[in-house]
Amino acid sequence: MIKYLLFALLSLSVTGGFISVVDYDELQGNIREGKISKDSAQRAFRRLIPEVKTYFYDNGGIDAPRETWVFPLQGYDYKSIGDGGRGYVSRGFDFFDGNRSTAHPAHDIFIRDNDQDDVDDVTQANVNIRSVSCGVVISVVRDWEPGSELRGGKSCVVYDPVSNGLFAYAHQSFVFSNIGDIVKPGDVLGLVGRTGKNAFAPRSPTHLHISYMKIGEDGLPRPENIYQDLVRAGRE
């Protein structure tokens, strides 16, 4: 049985590149936990992203251009973005610093949750996190407990081959998506929550932390401010 499962997984890796996606998730975890050198991480990143892109198209992925991006929180709009977008601070950020980085190249999008129970105060329902773009889910963190130093908490990362960038969706209460899922704009990835070292603290209003890393000509990711994209999507 074990031999059959290994053979099936190997076959899938050859035909669909699934192993590349799994390898990326492992790489992301090693970067986050400081288990890999920066040079080694960069080499692995450059190797894996083209393979992940191939996996997207080999498994039915359909291009969705930037103008089709959707607002990431169902039932909310651009007015929920914290501080009018001024909370975005990318200076000093290095993707390969992992959990050590103290910059904030992201936007926090807040929900109505005064009692901090992860439920919208008006609708009395959880708030869905939607994929902004098309792409493939390449990293998932499901396990987080209070006291953990992990700032993102429960989260997932989606690689968008059209814009050639990475979307990270952090502080989820529950992650629906799985490694290798092919998504389109609007697909539900999880639920807004309060997981993560700082997001769990009572002083922090309940929110989604969303970041975007554009992959440059050198094959490496750098933060890009998508505030205007979120505003446009949040007006439609």
N, C-alpha and C positions, 0 to 999 in steps of 0.2 A: 504493500500500500504506500509506504513512504517513497519507494523507488518510483512508483507511478506518479505521485504528487510532484516529485522533483523533476521527472521527465516532462510533465504537463507544464510546470512553471518555466522550465527551460525552453520548451516549444513556444510558449507565449512570449518569452523574451525575444526570441528570434523573429517571430512574425509581427509582434506589436510593440516591442521595446519596453515592456512592462518593467523589466529589471532595471532599466535606466531610471524610471520614475521612483522605484523603491530605493535605488542607490542615491538619488537626489535627496529623498527624505532622510536617509542615514547621514548624508553630508550635512544637511541643514542642522540635524541634531548634534553632530560633532562640532560644528561651528558654534552653535548656541552654548554648548557645554565646554568649549575651549579644549577639545580633544584633538585638534588638528592644527598644524601650522598654517599660517596665512598663505604661504607659497603653495603648499599642497592643496589647500582649499581652493585657491584660484585656478590651479591646473584642473582639478576635478570639475569645478563649475564650468569652465570653458569646454570641457569634453562632454559633459552631460546635457547641457541645454540644447544643442542641436539634435541630440538623440531624443530628448523629450518632445521637441517640436515635431520630429518624424512620427513619434507615437501618437500625437494629437491627430494628425491627418490620416494615419493608418487605421485609426479606430473611430472614424466617422466625424471628426471635428469639423465644424463649419465656420468659416471666417465671419467675424462680426466687427465691422470697422468702428473706429472711435466714436463716430456720431451716433452709434446705437447703444453706447454704454448707458446703464441704468443706475438710479440712485440705490445705494446699498441697503438702506433700511426701508422695509415695506411699511407704508402708512406714514412716512415722514418725508420732509423735503429739505432743501438746502438751508433753511433757517435754523435747522437743528445742528448745523456744524458749529462747533465751539469757537467762540471769540471771532466770528466772521473770518475764520481761516488763519488768524494771526498766531495760532498756537503751533503752526508748522515751523520747525527749526531744524535745518539740515546741517548747519555748520559743525564740522568736526565729526560727522558721522562716517563710519566705515562698516559696510555690510559684514565684513569678515571679523569684526570685533565681537560679534555675537551678542550675548546677554550683557556684555560689559559696557556697551555704548550708552552714553547718557543723553545724546541728542534726541530730538523728537521730530523726525522727518515724516510726519503723519498728521492726519486729522482725526479728532475725536468728535463723534456724532452722538449726541445725547438723546436719551428717551425720557418720557414722562414716568418717573419712578421714584417718587418722594419717600416711599417706605422701603426702598432698596430690596425688593423681593423679586427682581428680574421681570416683573409684569407691568405692562403699560397701565397707568392709573386710570385712564379713560376707558380703554377697551377691555381691561381686565384679561388681557391675553399676552402671551409671549410675543416678542417682536422678531420677525424673520430677518436674517441677514441674507442678502441676495448677491450673487456674483455680479460685479459691475460689467465684466467683459465675458467673452468666450474664453475657453482655455482648458487646461488640464490641472487637476488637483495634484500637487507634487509634494506637499508636506502637511501632516496633520499632527496636532498635539491634543490628545484626549484626556490625559491624566494631569490633574493639578489639585493640590491640597493647600489650604491655608498654612502659611509658614514657608512655602516654597519661595525661593529667590527668583523664580522665573517670572519676568514682568509681563509677558504676553498672555500668560494663562493658557486656557484652551483656545486653540487657534488653527487656522489652515492657510495655506499659500496656494495661489492659482497662477500658473504661467500662461500668459496671453501671447500666442505666437504672432498675432497680427501687429500689435504694438511692440512686441519683443520686450516684455516687461513682467515683473512679478507683483502681484497684489497680495498683501498680507492682511488677514482679518483676525483681530485679537480680542481677548476678553469675552469669549463666548461662554454661555452657560452649558450649551450642548452643541457638539459638532456633528452634523448629519453626514458631511461629505467623507469620502474614502479616497485613499491613494489611488490614482489612476482614473478617477471619474472625469469624464468629458462634460464640460458645462457650457452653457450659453448665457447671454445676459439675462438676468432675472431669476436664474435657478437658485433655489434656497440652499445655502451652505450650512446654516446653523441658526442658533438663537442668541440674541444679545444677553450678556451676563455681567458678572463682576469678578471673574477669575483673573488672576495676575497679582503680583506683589502689591502694587500701588492701587490698582483698580478695586481691590477687595476692601481697602480701608474705608471706613465710614465717611471720611472727608471727600471721597471721590464719587461724584454722581455717576449713575449707570450709563455706560456708553460703549459704542464700537470704536475701536482704534483701527484705522485703515491707512495703509501705506502703499506706495507704488515705487518700485525700483526699475528704472529703465536700463536695459543692457546696451552698453555702448559698442563702438566699433572694435574695441579691444576685448570684447567678450565678457566684460565684468559689469556688475550692477551698481548703479548710483541712484540716489534719491531724486525723484522728479515731483514737483508740486502739481497735483491734479485738482487743485481747488476749483478752478474755472470749469473743469469737466464735471465736477460734482455739482456745481451750481447749475450748469446747463441741464444735467440729468435730473436734478431736483426740482426743476421748473416744469417738467413735462408730465 
